[in-house]
Amino acid sequence: MPSALGRMIRGVRWYLRELTGESAYDRHVAHLRRDRPAARVPTRREFERMRTERQERDPRQGFRCC
């Protein structure tokens, strides 16, 4: 039973992180380390600032309806 409960909690946590965009930074860092190892990894704050600026330039980015 504890393993089933643990899987359920991990699944809910994953879903909420994906839904809120919280996991975007982790994916970005993984991408940089895998594809561009010499590139500087931005801090979480820098990443969120870049992401917000990108969304303000094109409000449709990140807000898909379909």
C-alpha positions as CSV (number, residue, x, y, z in Angstrom):
1,M,0.0,0.0,0.0
2,P,2.7,2.6,0.8
3,S,4.2,2.2,-2.7
4,A,0.9,2.8,-4.3
5,L,0.4,5.9,-2.2
6,G,3.9,7.1,-3.0
7,R,3.2,6.7,-6.8
8,M,0.0,8.6,-6.5
9,I,1.7,11.5,-4.6
10,R,4.5,11.6,-7.2
11,G,2.0,11.6,-10.0
12,V,0.0,14.5,-8.4
13,R,3.2,16.4,-7.8
14,W,4.4,15.9,-11.4
15,Y,1.0,17.0,-12.8
16,L,0.9,20.1,-10.7
17,R,4.5,21.1,-11.7
18,E,3.6,20.6,-15.4
19,L,0.3,22.5,-15.0
20,T,1.9,25.5,-13.4
21,G,5.0,25.5,-15.5
22,E,7.2,24.9,-12.5
23,S,9.2,22.2,-14.3
24,A,10.1,24.5,-17.2
25,Y,13.3,25.6,-15.5
26,D,14.4,22.0,-14.8
27,R,13.9,21.1,-18.5
28,H,15.8,24.2,-19.6
29,V,18.8,23.4,-17.4
30,A,18.8,19.8,-18.6
31,H,18.6,21.0,-22.2
32,L,21.6,23.4,-21.7
33,R,23.7,20.8,-20.0
34,R,23.0,18.2,-22.6
35,D,23.1,20.2,-25.8
36,R,25.2,23.2,-24.9
37,P,27.6,22.2,-22.1
38,A,29.7,25.4,-22.4
39,A,26.7,27.7,-22.1
40,R,26.1,29.5,-18.8
41,V,23.1,28.2,-16.9
42,P,20.9,31.1,-15.8
43,T,19.7,31.3,-12.2
44,R,16.1,30.5,-11.5
45,R,15.3,34.2,-11.2
46,E,17.0,35.1,-14.5
47,F,15.1,32.2,-16.3
48,E,11.8,33.5,-14.9
49,R,12.6,37.0,-16.1
50,M,13.5,35.8,-19.6
51,R,10.4,33.7,-19.7
52,T,8.1,36.6,-18.6
53,E,9.7,38.9,-21.1
54,R,9.2,36.4,-23.9
55,Q,5.6,36.0,-23.0
56,E,5.0,39.7,-22.9
57,R,6.5,40.1,-26.4
58,D,4.2,37.4,-27.7
59,P,1.3,36.7,-25.3
60,R,0.3,33.6,-27.2
61,Q,3.5,31.9,-26.2
62,G,2.9,29.5,-23.4
63,F,-0.9,30.2,-23.4
64,R,-2.2,27.7,-25.9
65,C,-5.9,27.1,-26.0
66,C,-5.7,24.1,-28.3
